[in-house]
Amino acid sequence: MAKIEKVNTVHDYNAYVGQADEHRLASVINYDDLPPIRHSLNSYGIYGLFLREDTLVDLTYGCGRYDYDESTLICVAPGQTGGKEDNGERVALKGWALLFHPDLIRGTFLEGRMHRYSFFAYNVNEALHMRPGERDILVACLKLIKQEFHAPGDGCRDSIIVGLIDIVLQYCSRFYNRQFSSHRQQNSDILTRFEQLMHSYYDSERQLTDGLPTVQACASELCLSSNYFADLIKKQTGITAGEHIHRFVMSMAKSRLTAGEQVCQVAYALGFEYPQHFSRLFKKMEGCTPSEYIASRSRRPDHRADNGDTGATAD
């Protein structure tokens, strides 16, 4: 079993890499100032941003690969595990790191904003990338935070640190948003594969054993983290991945209902555990119950012709 280092505090990480503590709840590290360190697979109880400039091989981002003309920023959050298992090798890291404990932002404006920074939920292989000038701006912010660690204890220090961290995270959002727009064709390909995946899911009748398709399952099939996949779909289409799935399912439901299948029969065929769940989702999505939808179809002037009945139809 792989050895996992517990990084529950800023001190835990500092001690492992040989960095002196400068603040109880935050740390800024310039890896150039440290000796070579051993690899570690870490379980984090803190937030971490790692500006890596030492990687000699390509990383992947989503389904794509990126070169290293740009700096790479890896973001981790409490509850995540990342890094590389210790194999005895010592490596000289290049770059910077910002680490901070959730207690630092507890009760501050930043605590309420953290949900906006969804890049913290991504996998290591979905790193953020920045241009040289942006890298310099980010490093300048980190240096300001580090400088503030040694400021007088006048009651403003932690507020300034939190404000600077928020600025860093807003820059990260800029990098993140640009990656969506600059890789538009790749994202379009993912949308196409998502649609194909829905058809394949039902063509193979997986819903009969696995139930309704989920965002997490679709993301896994597309080799993406669920958070990145959800954000990609929302930014590209304006609606959530869950809504896409529901719209696809409702389209099939209406076809089956129009063909004369019973509500219960349709519900089970589409992967719903209970017909009541199907009816509730149908009403939420379509504004009427399945029975009301069937009734509205039967009142159409061309209904008899649709079902092969004889007689005159409306023009």
N, C-alpha and C positions, 0 to 999 in steps of 0.2 A: 504494500500500500504506500502511495506517495506521501511524503512528509509535507504537511501543510503548516506554514507559519501563521500564528494568530496575530493579526495587526489590529488590535482593538483600540489602541491609542496612538497618537502621534509619536510618543516616546518609543513605542514598540518598533516602529519603522526606523526611526532615527538610530536606535541602538543597533539594529541589524546592519545598517550601512555605514555606521561610524560617524553620524552627524550629531553635533552637540545640540541639545535642546535650547531653543531660544524663546519659545512660548509654550505654555501648557497645552493649548488646544490647536495650534497651527504650526506648520513648518514649511520653509522654502529651502530647497536643496539645489545647489549647483554641483552636478556630479563631477565636474572637472576638479573640484576641491577634495574629492574623496579618492581613496586608494581603490584598486580593483576589488570587487565584491563577488560573492558566490551567488549563483542563481537561487531564487526562492519562489515557491508556489504559495501565494498569500491568500488568507481568508480575511477580508477587510471588514472592520467595524467603523471605518472612517471614509471620508471622501478623498479621492486622490486624482490629480491631473499630472500626467507624466509626458513631458515634452521630449520625445526620443529623437536623437540625432546620431545614434550609433548602430542602427540596424543595417546589416549588409545584404539582407534579402528582402524581397517584396513581401508586404503584407497584403491581405485581401480586405476589401471594404464591400460588404454586401456580397454580391456575386462578381465584383470586379477586382482588378489588381492595380496598384499604384506604384509609381517609381518614387525614389527618395530624393528628387530634386526639391521636394517640399518637406518641411518638418512635419512630424507625425505626433498627434496628441491623443493619448489613450486616457479615457476617463473611467474611473471605478467608483462605486458607491457602497455604503454599508450593506452587508449580506452577500456580496459578490466575491468570487475567487478568481485570481488571475496571476500570471507570471509563468515561470518555468521551473520545473522540479530541479532541486539541487543535485547536480551530477559531479560535484567536486571541483568543477572548473571555476576559475576566477575571471571575471570580465571587467574591463574598464568601460563604464557607462559614460555616455556623453549626453548632455542635455540638462533639463531642469525638472523639478517636481514641486508641486504644491499639494500639501495635505492639510485637511482640517477636520476636526471632530464635530459631529452634529450639535454638540452642546455649545459650540461657538456661535451658531446661528439660531439657537433656540430662543423663541420669543422675538426675533428680529424680523424686519421686512423680508429678508432673504429666505427665511424659513418658508414663508408663504409663496415664494417664487420658485422654489426648487422644482416643483412639478413641471414647470415650463422647460426646464433643461433636461429634456428626455434623452439626450445623448449619454447621460449617466447610466441609462439602463441597457446600453448596447454592449455587444460582445467585444472582446479585444480585437477581433478581426474586422471590426467596423470603426476604425480609428478616424479621427478628424485630421484634415491636412490643411496646412497654411502656406502662404507664399513667404519669401524671405523677409519682406518688409513687415508682414503681419507677425512673423516670429519675433522680430525685434521689438514690436509694440508689446507683445505678450511678456517677453523677458523684462522689459522696462517696468511693467506692472508688478511682476514678481519681485523685482529688486526693491520697489517701493514698499511692498508688504514686508519684505525682510528688514528693510530699514525701520519700519514702524515697530518691529518687535523690540527695538532698543529705545523707543521714544519714552519720554517721561510718563509716569503713571498719573495722567491728569484726568482720567475718566473718559477721554476721547479715543484712546488707543484702539480698543477692540471695535468700536463703531467704525473707525477709519479702515481697519483691517477688513471688516465685513463688507464695507462699501467697495473696497478695492477688489475683493474676491468676486463680488457681483459684476464689476466691470470686466474681469477676466472671463466670467461665464457668459456675459453678453457677447464678447468677442468670439467665444466658442460657438455661440448660436449663429454668428455671421458665417463662420467656416462651414458649419453644418448646413445652413440654408443654401450656401453656394454650391455645395456638393450635390444637392438635389437638382438645382437648375443646370449645372454644368454637365451632369450625366443624364440628361433628359432621355436620350435614346435608350440607354440601359434601363431606365425606369419604365419607359414605354414597353420594352421587351418583357419586363416583369409583369406589367398589367396584362399583356397578352397571355403569358404563361399562367397567370392567376385565373383568367377566364377558361383556359384549356384545362386547368386543374379541376375546376368546378365540374366541367362536363365529364372528365375522366372519373371523378369521384362517384358520380351517379351512374355512369355507364358501367362501371365495375361493381355497382351495388354495395359500395362500402358503407353507405348509410344504414344498411340493414344490420350491420354488426357494430359499427362505430358511432352511429347516430349522426346528427347534423354536423357538417364540417365546421371547424372552429378556426378562428384567426390564428391561434397558436399552431394548429396542425398545418394550415396552409403555409405559414411562414417557414415551418420546418421543412416542408416539401420543397420550398424555393430556396433553401439554404440561407435563410435570413433570421435574425432575431425577431420576435413578435413585435417589439417596440419599433424597430426600424421599419419593418414591413407596414405596420399600422400608420406610421407617420408618412411613409412614402405614398401610400394609397390616398390618404387624406389630402396631402399637398398636391397630388396629381389630379385628383378628381373632385375634391370638395366634399366628399362623403367618406365615412369610415369604412374600413375593411369589413366590419361586421354588417354594415348596411348593404355592402355589395353582396355579401353572402345571402342575406335575407331577401334582397331583390331577386337574386337568381332563383332561390327556392320558391318565392311567391310566383314567379313567372311559370315555373313548372307546375305549381299547384293550380294556377288558373287554367292551364292547358288540360290538366287531368279533370278538373271539375267541369269544364266545358265539354269534355268528352263523355261525361255521364258518370264518372266514378263518385262513390259516396265519400262524404267528408272523412269518416273514420279510415276508409281505405286509403285515401290520399295522405292523411296524416302519417300513418304507419309506413307507407311506401316511401315517403320523403325523409324518414329517419326521426320523426318526433316520437318521444316516449309515450305521450298521452295526446289524444285528439284535442283536449282542452287547451294544451299549449299551442297547438297549431292554430286553433280558432282565435286565440288571443293575439298571436303574432299577425295573423291574417288581417284582423280588424285594425290593429295598430298600423300596419303597412298600407292597407287598401281602403280603410275608412268604413268597412262594412264586414259582416260576418261571412263565412263561406256560403252559408245557406242563402243569405241576402244576395250574394254575388250570383249564385246559381239562378235565383228568382229573377234577377235583373236581366240575365242572359236569355231566360225563357220568354221574356216579354219583348224581346227584339223582333221587329217585323219580319226579318228573314230567318227566324229561328227554325221554322218548319222546313225551310229549304236546306238549312245547315244540317238537319238531321235526316235528310233524304225524304221528307214528307212531300206529298203531291199537293197541288193547289197553287193559286196565284200568290205571288209575293209582291211586296212593295217595290217600287222602282227606286 
